[in-house]
Amino acid sequence: MANSGKRIDLRKALLNPALAFLGPEEVLERDELTREQKIEVLRRWKFDALQLQVADEENMRSEQPSDILDRVLQALYALNASPNVEDSPSTKHGGIRLQLSPPGS
């Protein structure tokens, strides 16, 4: 079903990848998307998955599959996409926290 006759509306896919694709694996299979577009969609999906994970931790249950974040990360890895550090907050929302040594250490 990945390359069915249905064209992907990239703008809508970026707003909510889970509504445009059956899973991250389908993003990889879509021939009409460039590598960069696939990475952009998957990064958006990663952000959404992290937000829903935080909501789950706060007892606001979502209907996302429990393994969706792992699947998105695997898809990004398959594209050799590096983490987007510049746009990531240093929180449990997916950012990378840098430990800085105090002056004089």
C-alpha positions, -999 to +999 in steps of 0.1 A: +000+000+000+030+023+004+031+035-032-007+034-038-022+058-062-029+083-034-005+113-036+009+126-003+001+162+006+034+171+021+020+201+040-006+180+057+019+152+063+041+176+081+012+188+103+003+153+113+023+125+099+002+099+117-028+108+097-009+108+064+009+075+068+002+041+083+036+041+100+071+055+097+080+025+075+056+038+049+074+071+048+106+053+038+087+034+010+072+065-006+090+071-039+075+105-045+092+119-014+128+130-015+152+119+012+150+154+027+112+154+028+112+119+044+136+132+071+115+163+077+083+142+081+100+117+104+115+145+125+080+160+129+067+125+138+095+122+164+085+155+179+049+145+181+057+111+196+078+127+223+050+151+231+026+123+234+050+103+255+052+132+280+014+134+280+012+097+288+036+103+317+012+129+330-017+104+328-032+119+296-034+088+276-029+088+239-037+063+213-003+061+197+014+027+195+038+022+224+067+015+200+061+045+176+091+065+188+114+035+183+100+030+148+104+066+139+141+066+152+147+034+132+134+050+101+156+081+106+185+058+111+177+040+079+180+074+061+213+081+079+197+112+094+216+128+123+197+141+153+184+177+149+203+192+178+198+228+169+160+227+172+158+204+202+151+216+237+172+203+265+142+185+282+125+152+282+109+164+250+139+150+231+166+174+234+202+168+243+214+183+275+250+194+276+267+193+309+289+223+314+316+223+341+315+252+366+343+277+361+376+267+377+369+229+375 
